[in-house]
Amino acid sequence: MVSHNINNTKTQFLEHQKQKMGLIPVTVVALWYVIVVFVGFPLASNAELDSSFYKNTCPNVSSIVREVVRNVSKKDPRMLASLIRLHFHDCFVLGCDASVLLNNTDTPTKIESEQQAFPNNNSLRGLDVVNQIKTAVENACPGIVSCADILTLAAEVSSVLAGGPDWKVPLGRRDGLTANRTLANQNLPAPFFTLAQLKSAFTAQGLNTTDLVALSGAHTIGRAHCSFINTRLFNFSNSGKPDPTLDTTYLQTLRKTCPNNGPATNIANFDPTTPDTFDKNYYSNLQGKKGLLQSDQELFSTSDADTISIVNTFASNQDAFYESFKASMIKMGNIGVLTGKNGEIRKQCNFINKKSVEFDLASAVPKEVWLAHSK
Ligand code: HEM
């Protein structure tokens, strides 16, 4: 498992910035200051996104996405959780630009896929569903809708289909031209993070403590591999004992699902009572010491933490949770977006266009779509 040492990374980053600053004239630094102070933190810029972005060019995009996701989730209800997570893992690395969807390639540009980063490897799900959605959308409106917007729409529709809130999804993102595995390892929070580390990972993306607590509520659905909780069950912090913040009855249940040295493919539900329903139970579970990951339980069991009262509010008021979740999902969906002439609209979500036309599109997309694009 990778050591997600945010502090080290941050120190290295700051050191790097200081060295760079030494080479930059004072006027440029001043200009940068003006941009950051008066225009806002660049990562958080979103002015150009608009929920009616495809009104004239692809009016049915939302229902196309919904129908594909609905069909898939009939057979695989967990897919709703997987698609929400996919959007999160996209946005925390280079912004919401569908970088997470890019496969490894050598030419024309070398791309080290984020899919093999530690938090994603053997864990990310839904890549094939996104391709299915993209094919359906391309059939209706070729070359119009970005893969980044598809990920965002799929996350919203997944919330709704799991019984959670709906919201108007700001659209108009464009797809990035590269991926970054190193950043994926650095930016994505780990299940063994302390509250301070979690906050730091979210702050780095322009997200605050309420965003952290609200977005963690997505863990009201879905599953986690036993490998992410094994030390909590058997040898927490090398103590030879389980995590003391874990309810003892729940501990016994989890040990049955996740025996010591059990198969690597074993998984446990995040929410033991309503595993596929998007409700506020995540928060009452935390109150009952039934958070699955250490990072979940940290939100309630860290002494004197400011997150405790937020957990209590969401546990007692589902509307409050939904309102915050919607707002935080929109905020997360705005991270580092590419708009206007930046990036591109990928033809096939797993490859940048140059690559897909040269090598891969023919096998991945129906012939007529490929022919239409290669003209
Ligand atoms: C706060 C820090 C977070 C940490 C440390 C974390 C960590 C994890 C881990 C370790 C898993 C299990 C993956 C596996 O076993 O394959 C997981 C699953 C999941 N995460 Fe998170 N996560 C965090 C935040 C979020 C956020 C912000 C969202 C979305 C808004 C999210 C949505 C999900 C969902 C829905 C699943 C279940 C996926 C499935 O069943 O396929 N997580 N997370």
Residues whose N, C-alpha, C, O or C-beta is under 5 A from the ligand:
A	BS01	HEM	R78 A81 S82 I84 R85 F88 N122 S123 R125 P189 A190 P191 L215 S216 A218 I221 G222 R223 A224 H225 F228 S295
